[in-house]
Amino acid sequence: MSESRRRVSRGSQEESAAHTNGVGGRSRSERAADTGDEDEGAGPSGIHEEDDDPARRREIRSQYRDLINSVQQNREDMLNPANNKLIDVLEEANKLFANVRQAREAALDAQLLVLATDLGREKASQLHAEGSSFDPSAFAEHLLSFMGLNRLEEEEDDQEGLDGYLPPDAWQKLSKRAEHCFKTAPSFHYLLGSFLAEPPPPRQRVERQRKAPSKEAKRMMPTQLKKMEESHQEATEKEVERILGCLRSYYADDPESPISYYEFVVDPASFSRTVENIFHTSFLIRDGLARIYLDSEKLPCIAPVEDGEIEPSGNATRHQCVISISPSTWKEIIEAFEIKQALIPTVQMLTQEG
Amino acid sequence: MSQRKRVAHAGSQNRVPRVSRQVVLDEDDDGDASYTQPTSSQVQKARENYTPVQVDRKVAEVVQFILIKDQKKIPIRRTDIVKHVIKEYKALYQDIMKRADRIFEQVFGLKLVEIDAKNHIYILINKLQPVPGEPISMCPGNPKTGLLFVILSVIFMKGGTVKENVVWNTLKKLRVDVGEKHEEFGDVKKVVTEEFVRQKYLEYLRIPHTEPLEHEFRWGQRAEKEVSKMKVLEFVGELHSQEPQSWTQQYREATSGESSQR
């Protein structure tokens, strides 16, 4: 298949180059000889051992790649009608192909062929054009002159290969002249400006959508918030009262022995319960319903304040302190005080008992 | 107005049930604005239903719609005209468009051209010849016209199809680098391969079986209607200080183009 395509491409190449040299005919006969060789080499018996030499195959592939690269890089050069570089490339490819035995190399050959055919087509189109040929590069140069390029002045940020100064209105100038080739309808503008050409309805729809949920949200928000606050406050108050009850009952059981603050507050089963207990107990202290004092061993003890003892004027004796507790200190406290059971029963335990 | 129409339909329902069913189906279509060729009886009925003043108003609305749509030079689709302007006057589409076209020609000196007969896409072109030596408009030239001219003329001079690299290389020589932001055109690649393509000035097509991907440019449908090949060739000749006739093939194509448009 690749074989027949190559012939075709050669044919077109010969047409375009026939008047410049006589290589075409000769190369075809060479080509025929090549194919003959090949038939002998890769007979029906399959691939010969020497054909499978990896080093040789690698070399062929590398040569093909070099050739493909050089074609791609010198594209413009090869298109130049003044030379026969395309023929040279094909000659070289033919030489390489003589040694090709396997599909992988043949695929590279086919790739090169595609490139060559493409170049051949372009070359042919150059020849086909009757009258003057058209060279985009020359066209660009003429355009630059028209646009007022000053070739003597240096461009400030001079780029490679581009010299001369192009005035800022260059494209305007070209446009003014080019307009004569266009039958463009002048576009229509309001003298005093206009609304955006886009119709407004979609914007309105967006607004309406936004408004509707915001109203509902406003209605919902206050009730929701109130509920949350209420329930939270209530829970805290209840808990504080419950703890006060506990404290009072322990105190009533044995008013003589001091209640250790840590033993009272710490729940050996739960760190978080411990923190909550500390939090709720702090309200008792703040409200003057309980007091904390240090015993003979300088350990904090807690006791309820009896109704008669409450001194509204005794604010001056109050102290504030911050208690910090971490899971590790919590564990240390449990070990040091040998706490086995929480003095403040959890709510669940209470309900179970009840 | 639509109430009048509905009343009329309701009245006809009792007498001609078959026609009324068709009308109902048509009204369902209003939403997606698909246009179906109305039957002659529908056209007749619609002509009776609307007063000349109402139809005049619709025509004026269509004219305004097209003029405004044309500001961006994006071709106008029939479905859009029907959906946004003509609406329930759909049965009179042909009448209304014919009259709108006449207004464009007689009042504005423009011409409404259908560039795609299958999908019914329209553009406006200028019917008036520019007066030699007179500026075409008082507005400063749109620099993009120059850019477009360069690309169109390269395509035309190269025989109608050109690989994108040829265009990019030519532009690069004119200090317009596709990879870089240009101070006048911005993202050049976007302007050329998206804006010009959407406006139907250019076609930007993938070349099959190319690795890496390659594209080629052709003239778009708008360019075919709006741009005079002969004038392009004349300007190119002027630039090269050559007679337009010296490019035989292009000259032949330009002359045949001129005569077919007349």
Contacts between the chains, C-beta under 8 A, distances in Angstrom:
chain1	res1	chain2	res2	distance
A	125	B	159	6.6
A	129	B	159	7.3
A	129	B	247	7.9
A	129	B	249	6.1
A	130	B	248	4.0
A	130	B	249	5.2
A	131	B	245	7.8
A	131	B	246	5.3
A	131	B	247	5.2
A	131	B	248	3.6
A	131	B	249	6.8
A	131	B	251	7.7
A	132	B	242	6.6
A	132	B	246	4.6
A	132	B	247	5.3
A	134	B	157	4.0
A	134	B	158	6.3
A	134	B	247	6.7
A	134	B	250	7.8
A	136	B	154	5.4
A	136	B	157	8.0
A	136	B	158	7.4
A	136	B	166	5.8
A	136	B	169	6.9
A	136	B	170	4.4
A	137	B	169	7.7
A	137	B	170	7.4
A	137	B	173	6.4
A	138	B	240	7.4
A	139	B	153	7.4
A	139	B	154	6.8
A	139	B	157	7.2
A	139	B	170	6.9
A	139	B	236	7.2
A	139	B	239	7.1
A	139	B	240	7.5
A	140	B	170	5.1
A	140	B	173	3.7
A	140	B	174	5.6
A	141	B	173	7.3
A	142	B	239	4.1
A	142	B	240	5.7
A	143	B	150	6.6
A	143	B	174	6.1
A	143	B	239	6.4
A	144	B	173	7.4
A	144	B	174	6.4
A	145	B	239	8.0
A	146	B	239	5.8
A	147	B	174	7.7
A	159	B	175	8.0
A	162	B	173	7.7
A	162	B	175	6.5
A	166	B	175	5.7
A	171	B	143	3.8
A	171	B	146	4.6
A	171	B	147	6.9
A	171	B	184	5.7
A	172	B	140	6.2
A	172	B	141	5.0
A	172	B	143	5.6
A	172	B	146	7.5
A	173	B	141	7.8
A	173	B	146	7.8
A	174	B	143	7.9
A	174	B	146	3.6
A	174	B	149	6.8
A	174	B	150	7.6
A	175	B	141	3.4
A	175	B	142	5.9
A	175	B	143	5.3
A	175	B	144	7.4
A	175	B	145	4.1
A	175	B	146	3.9
A	175	B	149	7.5
A	176	B	135	7.4
A	176	B	141	4.3
A	177	B	235	6.7
A	178	B	145	5.3
A	178	B	146	5.4
A	178	B	148	7.6
A	178	B	149	3.5
A	178	B	235	7.0
A	179	B	130	7.8
A	179	B	136	5.0
A	179	B	137	7.8
A	179	B	141	6.2
A	179	B	145	5.8
A	180	B	130	5.8
A	180	B	136	7.0
A	180	B	231	6.0
A	180	B	235	7.4
A	181	B	149	6.4
A	181	B	227	5.7
A	181	B	228	5.6
A	181	B	231	4.0
A	181	B	232	4.9
A	181	B	235	6.0
A	182	B	145	6.6
A	182	B	149	7.9
A	182	B	226	5.7
A	182	B	227	5.6
A	182	B	228	7.9
A	183	B	125	4.8
A	183	B	126	4.5
A	183	B	127	7.7
A	183	B	225	7.7
A	183	B	226	5.1
A	183	B	227	7.3
A	183	B	228	6.9
A	184	B	73	7.7
A	184	B	125	7.1
A	184	B	126	6.1
A	184	B	145	7.8
A	184	B	226	5.8
A	185	B	70	6.1
A	185	B	108	7.9
A	185	B	110	4.8
A	185	B	124	4.1
A	185	B	125	5.7
A	185	B	126	4.9
A	186	B	126	7.0
A	186	B	137	5.8
A	187	B	70	6.1
A	187	B	71	4.6
A	187	B	73	7.2
A	188	B	67	4.2
A	188	B	68	6.7
A	188	B	70	6.8
A	188	B	71	6.3
A	189	B	71	7.2
A	197	B	68	5.5
A	197	B	69	7.6
A	197	B	71	6.3
A	197	B	72	7.3
A	199	B	84	7.4
